[in-house]
Amino acid sequence: MSGYLTTHVLDTARGCPAEGLKIDLYRIEGETRTHLRSLATNADGRTDSQILPAPEFATGTYELVFHAGAYLDATGTPPEAPRFIDIVPIRFGISDPAAHYHVPLLLSPFGYSTYRGS
């Protein structure tokens, strides 16, 4: 059995899934940051496919970059210049190559939280 990576983004200010939020995935090796893919969330606040599917899943350090400011702009959240929350980078480690890693994001215009989900 091989592991995989997923996310779920909820807009806590609006009380709904965050649809259309762009996410970039990077692999971190020392000072090198390699872009692996870009995805966007669907109507449920999830990506249509695994962010890091089983055939590509490997131990190491990764970073999910959530483009929250562009999402907030698209939803009509009153703009600030600059936005308090714009780009949300979450750097994390994958140590178990057989596990499901789920990195959810709870987002509002003035704060966010994350955790290792299931």
RAWO-V149726 format. One record per run of one state. SS is the DSSP state (H for helix, E for strand, C for the rest). FROM is the first residue (numbers start at 1). TO is the last residue. Records with the same first field share a line. If there is no record, write none. Layout:
# RAWO-V149726
SS=FROM-TO, FROM-TO
This chain:
# RAWO-V149726
C=1-3, 7-8, 12-15, 18-21, 30-31, 42-46, 48-51, 53-53, 57-59, 75-86, 95-99, 109-110, 118-118
E=4-6, 9-11, 16-17, 22-29, 32-41, 47-47, 52-52, 60-67, 87-94, 100-108, 111-117
H=54-56, 68-74
